[in-house]
């Protein structure tokens, strides 16, 4: 039974994700660790998260565990709290950027990183066996509420930057919380740093009425209009659980996540006078081009923050992250952190005395196209095999670290099954925008053709 994808369990509420299912997952988690050190439970703002958090907390307590319920917080805030509360595990009820009908479970180890795959496999086996841990009434655990998490998390981020220098710039920021968990932290954080903050979608609402939770260009059209309309210095948007940050320039241009990744990777390597940057195979070639002159090297991983953070830990990396806006600052914590990303950009701009457009202007420039196409989960592997065979015929080099990445004249194309949704993701990059779009279109066509052929096969 495979339940965990790239970033935890994610399923549709009321279909697979039901009260009995969450009870079984929590029961399996309870059996994986011994009572003693507490287990932290946190959640995002989805309509089912509070109820599922209560189920998880109660199931863990009835198995003898001491639970610390930190409430509604961004995922990186919960990850930050797990080691600082002396917990042996963190359980987060979240589906990150997925559509509103989804929810999920993400597990955090004692050090604040995502749990390793072997732990997930143990939970999956426990769910399949429907394991339970029975304790007598004298052994029942407790559920303790802790409302200090937001302030502790904000304090830690402020302590990582030059707050006075940021305050002196008096930035005007339009902040799109996306009706998600960042409502609990990011507006207060930016105001504490002396920013004038104008919020969009600043109320928690698990139906995401402002726009869908993923901070794509299409979903952030309002932010791109408002930033120049109010004369703001920049716009910042988070996804549903706020482990990502995406930016809009003062003129209203949406900044793709790969540009922010490249900017902050270069800055981290330059500051450290060298070092390793860790990023998935989907990252832009611009990252390598940007860090190499400053003594930096890039190590590639499979897609997903668990792969990146654990590789960063092993390599003692100075920086890491993904091209979707999920960036990792190891001096702060080994976790994708949207609020830390937002403040790191403000700190860089204050230090350099520039605007965001000027800071980005000198970076190596490529066009990275990202597309997705539906594919039934049961067909993922045979579709991937067909696509890989097709790409191998006409490519200069093929990598199979995660999906299949094919290098062709003028650019590259990456095709991989999503670990969180029933679809394939297609990435294509070139210095020439038309070539990038053509490569992406060819990848989409290969996936669609493979799906159609397999669906016709009896």
C-alpha positions in Angstrom: 0.0 0.0 0.0 1.6 3.3 -1.1 0.0 6.3 0.6 2.8 8.9 0.7 3.6 10.8 -2.4 6.3 13.5 -2.9 5.1 15.5 0.2 3.0 13.4 2.4 -0.5 11.8 2.0 -2.9 13.8 -0.2 -6.4 12.6 -1.0 -9.9 14.0 -1.7 -11.9 14.6 1.4 -15.0 12.4 1.7 -13.6 9.9 -0.8 -10.5 8.2 0.5 -9.7 10.8 3.1 -12.4 10.1 5.7 -12.6 10.1 9.5 -12.0 6.3 9.7 -9.0 6.6 7.3 -7.4 9.4 9.3 -8.0 7.4 12.5 -6.2 4.4 10.9 -3.3 6.7 9.8 -3.0 8.2 13.3 -3.2 4.7 14.8 -0.4 3.5 12.6 1.7 6.6 13.5 1.0 6.0 17.2 2.4 2.5 16.9 5.6 3.6 15.2 6.9 5.6 18.2 6.9 5.0 22.0 5.1 7.3 24.4 7.5 9.7 26.1 8.6 12.8 24.2 5.5 14.7 22.8 4.1 14.7 19.3 3.3 18.1 17.8 0.1 18.4 15.7 -0.5 21.4 13.5 -2.8 22.2 10.6 -3.6 24.5 7.7 -6.9 26.3 7.1 -8.7 23.8 4.9 -12.3 23.1 5.8 -11.5 19.6 7.1 -8.2 20.3 8.8 -9.5 21.2 12.3 -11.7 18.1 12.4 -8.9 15.9 11.2 -6.5 17.4 13.6 -8.8 16.6 16.5 -9.1 13.0 15.2 -5.3 12.7 14.9 -4.7 14.2 18.4 -7.3 12.1 20.1 -6.1 8.9 18.5 -2.5 9.6 19.5 -3.6 10.5 23.1 -5.7 7.4 23.4 -2.6 5.4 22.4 -0.7 6.9 25.3 1.0 9.8 23.6 1.4 13.4 24.9 0.2 15.7 22.2 1.0 19.4 21.7 -1.6 21.0 19.5 0.0 24.2 18.0 -3.1 25.0 16.0 -3.3 26.7 12.6 0.2 27.6 11.4 2.2 27.5 8.2 3.9 24.2 7.6 7.4 25.7 8.1 6.3 27.1 11.4 5.2 23.7 12.6 8.5 22.2 11.4 10.4 25.0 13.2 8.5 24.1 16.5 9.0 20.3 16.5 12.6 20.3 17.7 12.2 23.4 19.8 9.3 21.8 21.7 11.4 18.7 22.3 9.0 16.6 20.2 9.8 13.2 18.7 7.4 13.8 15.8 5.2 16.3 14.0 1.9 15.6 12.3 0.6 18.3 10.0 -2.9 18.2 8.4 -2.3 19.9 5.1 -2.6 19.5 1.4 -0.3 22.5 0.6 -1.2 23.9 -2.8 -3.7 21.3 -3.9 -7.3 22.3 -4.8 -9.7 22.8 -1.9 -11.3 19.3 -2.1 -8.0 17.8 -1.0 -6.4 17.4 2.4 -3.5 15.3 3.7 -1.0 14.3 6.3 2.6 15.3 6.5 5.0 13.8 9.0 8.0 15.7 10.5 10.9 14.0 12.3 12.4 15.2 15.6 15.0 17.4 13.8 12.3 19.3 11.9 13.0 17.6 8.5 10.4 15.4 6.7 10.5 11.8 7.9 12.5 9.4 5.8 10.8 7.0 3.4 11.3 4.0 5.7 9.2 5.7 8.4 6.5 6.3 5.8 6.6 2.7 4.8 6.1 1.7 8.4 3.0 3.9 8.7 1.7 2.5 5.4 2.1 -1.1 6.7 0.3 -0.2 9.9 -2.6 1.3 8.0 -2.8 -1.8 5.8 -2.9 -4.0 9.0 -5.2 -1.5 10.8 -2.9 -1.6 13.8 -4.1 -0.2 17.1 -2.3 0.6 20.4 -4.4 -0.2 23.4 -3.5 1.4 26.8 -5.4 1.2 30.1 -7.2 4.3 31.3 -4.2 5.1 33.5 -2.0 5.3 30.4 -4.1 7.7 28.3 -2.1 10.7 27.1 -3.0 14.3 27.0 -3.6 17.0 24.4 -2.1 20.4 25.3 -2.8 23.6 23.4 0.2 25.8 22.6 -0.6 29.2 21.1 3.0 30.6 21.2 4.1 29.1 17.9 3.4 32.1 15.6 5.4 34.5 17.8 8.4 32.1 18.2 8.5 31.5 14.5 8.3 35.3 13.7 11.0 36.1 16.2 13.4 33.5 14.7 13.0 34.9 11.2 13.4 38.5 12.3 16.6 37.4 14.1 18.1 36.1 10.8 18.1 39.5 8.9 19.0 43.1 9.4 15.6 44.3 10.7 16.7 47.9 11.1 18.0 48.1 7.5 14.8 46.6 6.1 12.8 49.0 8.3 14.8 52.0 6.9 13.6 51.1 3.4 10.0 51.3 4.5 8.8 48.9 1.8 5.2 48.9 0.6 4.3 45.3 0.1 1.1 43.8 -1.3 0.8 40.4 0.4 -1.5 37.8 -1.0 -2.1 35.2 1.7 -4.3 33.2 -0.6 -6.8 32.6 2.3 -4.3 30.2 3.7 -2.2 29.5 6.8 0.2 32.5 6.2 -2.6 34.7 7.6 -1.4 33.6 11.0 2.2 34.9 10.5 3.2 36.8 7.4 1.2 40.1 7.8 2.5 40.5 11.4 6.0 39.6 10.3 6.2 42.1 7.5 4.7 44.9 9.7 7.2 44.1 12.4 10.0 44.8 9.9 8.6 48.2 9.2 6.7 47.4 5.9 3.5 49.0 4.9 1.4 45.9 4.2 -1.6 45.7 2.0 -3.2 42.3 2.2 -5.2 40.4 -0.4 -7.2 37.3 0.6 -6.2 37.9 4.2 -8.8 35.8 5.9 -8.4 32.0 6.4 -11.0 30.2 4.2 -10.5 26.6 3.1 -12.6 27.0 0.0 -10.0 29.5 -1.4 -12.5 32.0 -2.7 -9.8 34.5 -3.8 -8.1 32.1 -6.2 -6.8 28.5 -6.2 -4.1 27.8 -3.7 -1.1 27.3 -6.0 0.6 30.6 -6.7 0.8 30.4 -10.4 0.8 33.4 -12.7 -2.9 32.8 -13.7 -3.9 32.6 -10.0 -2.1 35.8 -9.1 -3.5 38.2 -11.7 -5.2 40.4 -9.0 -1.8 40.7 -7.2 -0.1 41.7 -10.4 -2.7 44.4 -11.0 -2.7 45.8 -7.5 1.0 46.1 -7.0 1.5 48.9 -9.6 -1.9 50.4 -8.9 -1.0 51.2 -5.3 2.7 52.1 -6.1 4.0 49.1 -4.0 7.6 48.1 -4.1 6.7 44.5 -4.7 4.1 41.8 -4.2 4.4 38.5 -2.3 2.1 35.5 -2.5 2.0 32.3 -0.5 0.5 28.9 -1.2 -2.0 27.3 1.1 0.4 26.1 3.8 2.9 29.0 3.2 6.0 26.9 2.5 6.4 28.8 -0.7 6.7 32.5 -1.7 6.2 33.9 -5.2 7.0 37.6 -6.1 5.6 40.3 -8.3 7.8 43.3 -9.4 6.8 46.9 -8.8 5.7 47.1 -12.5 3.4 44.1 -12.1 5.5 41.4 -13.7 5.0 38.0 -12.2 8.4 36.6 -11.2 8.7 32.8 -11.9 10.0 30.8 -9.0 13.2 29.8 -10.8 14.3 33.5 -10.9 14.0 33.9 -7.1 15.8 30.5 -6.7 18.7 31.7 -8.9 18.9 35.2 -7.2 19.0 33.8 -3.6 21.3 30.9 -4.5 23.8 33.3 -6.0 23.5 35.6 -3.0 24.0 32.7 -0.5 27.1 31.4 -2.4 28.6 34.9 -2.8 28.1 35.6 0.9 29.6 32.2 1.9 32.4 32.6 -0.7 31.5 29.2 -2.2 29.5 26.2 -1.3 27.0 23.7 -2.4 23.5 24.5 -3.7 21.0 21.6 -3.8 18.0 21.7 -6.1 15.9 19.2 -8.1 16.4 18.1 -11.7 13.6 20.5 -12.6 15.7 23.6 -11.7 16.8 26.1 -14.3 20.3 25.9 -15.8 20.5 29.5 -14.6 21.2 28.4 -11.1 24.5 26.7 -12.2 25.4 29.7 -14.4 24.8 32.1 -11.5 26.7 30.4 -8.7 29.7 29.0 -10.6 31.6 32.4 -10.8 31.3 32.7 -7.0 32.8 29.2 -6.3 29.4 27.4 -6.0 28.5 24.0 -7.2 25.0 22.5 -7.8 23.9 19.1 -6.7 20.6 17.7 -8.2 18.0 15.5 -6.6 14.6 14.0 -7.2 11.8 16.5 -7.0 10.3 17.2 -3.6 11.4 19.0 -0.5 12.3 15.7 1.4 14.9 14.8 -1.2 16.3 18.3 -1.2 16.5 18.9 2.5 18.1 15.5 3.3 20.7 16.1 0.6 21.4 19.6 1.9 21.9 18.1 5.4 24.3 15.5 4.0 26.2 18.0 1.9 26.3 20.9 4.4 24.8 23.0 1.7 24.7 26.8 1.9 21.3 27.0 0.1 18.7 24.9 -1.6 15.2 24.9 -2.9 12.8 24.3 -5.8 11.8 26.3 -8.8 8.2 26.6 -7.5 9.1 29.2 -4.8 9.9 26.7 -2.1 13.3 27.8 -0.8 15.4 26.5 2.0 17.8 28.5 4.3 19.8 26.1 6.3 21.0 28.6 8.9 17.3 29.1 9.8 15.9 25.5 9.3 16.1 22.7 6.7 12.6 23.3 5.4 10.9 25.1 2.6 9.9 28.4 4.2 7.7 31.0 2.4 8.0 33.6 5.1 11.8 33.3 5.4 12.0 33.6 1.6 9.9 36.8 1.6 12.1 38.4 4.3 15.3 37.2 2.6 14.3 39.0 -0.6 13.5 42.2 1.4 16.9 41.9 3.2 18.7 41.5 -0.1 17.0 44.5 -1.6 17.6 46.6 1.5 21.3 45.6 1.5 21.8 46.4 -2.2 19.6 49.5 -2.3 17.7 48.3 -5.4 14.3 47.2 -6.4 13.4 43.6 -7.3 13.4 44.2 -11.1 17.0 45.6 -10.9 18.2 42.7 -8.7 16.9 40.2 -11.2 18.1 42.0 -14.3 21.7 40.7 -14.3 20.9 37.0 -13.7 21.4 34.5 -16.5 18.1 34.2 -18.3 16.3 31.1 -19.6 12.7 30.4 -20.4 11.4 27.6 -18.2 7.9 26.4 -19.3 5.8 24.3 -16.8 2.8 22.3 -18.0 0.7 19.5 -16.6 -1.5 16.9 -18.2 -4.0 14.5 -16.6 -3.0 10.8 -16.2 -4.8 8.1 -14.2 -2.6 7.0 -11.3 -2.7 3.3 -12.4 -1.2 4.3 -15.8 1.7 6.4 -14.4 4.5 3.8 -14.8 3.5 2.4 -18.2 3.1 6.0 -19.5 6.5 6.9 -18.2 8.1 3.9 -19.8 6.6 4.8 -23.2 7.6 8.5 -22.9 11.1 7.5 -21.9 11.5 5.2 -24.9 10.3 8.0 -27.2 12.5 10.6 -25.8 15.6 8.4 -25.9 15.4 8.1 -29.6 16.1 11.8 -30.4 18.0 13.2 -27.5 21.6 13.9 -26.9 21.5 12.7 -23.2 18.8 11.3 -21.0 18.7 11.3 -17.2 16.3 9.1 -15.1 16.9 10.5 -11.7 13.2 11.5 -11.4 11.0 10.8 -14.4 12.9 11.3 -17.6 15.0 14.4 -18.5 16.1 14.6 -22.1 18.7 17.1 -23.4 18.0 18.2 -26.9 19.5 20.8 -29.3 18.7 24.2 -27.7 17.4 23.0 -24.4 16.0 20.2 -22.3 12.6 18.6 -21.4 11.6 16.8 -18.2 8.5 14.6 -18.0 7.6 13.0 -14.6 4.4 11.8 -12.8 3.2 14.1 -10.1 3.7 12.7 -6.6 0.6 14.6 -5.3 -2.0 14.6 -8.1 -3.2 12.3 -10.9 -1.2 14.0 -13.6 2.2 14.3 -15.3 4.2 17.4 -15.0 6.2 18.6 -18.0 9.1 21.1 -17.7 11.1 22.4 -20.7 13.8 25.1 -20.8 15.7 27.0 -23.5 17.3 30.4 -23.9 14.9 30.8 -26.8 11.2 31.1 -25.5 9.8 29.6 -28.7 12.1 26.5 -28.4 11.1 26.1 -24.7 7.4 26.2 -25.6 8.0 23.7 -28.5 9.8 21.3 -26.2 7.0 21.5 -23.7 4.4 20.9 -26.3 6.3 17.8 -27.5 6.3 16.4 -24.0 2.6 17.0 -23.5 1.9 15.3 -26.8 4.0 12.2 -25.8 2.1 11.9 -22.5 -1.3 12.3 -24.1 -0.5 9.7 -26.8 0.8 7.2 -24.3 -2.4 7.6 -22.1 -4.7 7.2 -25.1 -2.8 4.2 -26.3 -2.9 2.5 -22.9 -6.6 3.3 -22.4 -7.4 1.6 -25.7 -5.4 -1.5 -24.7 -7.8 -4.2 -23.3 
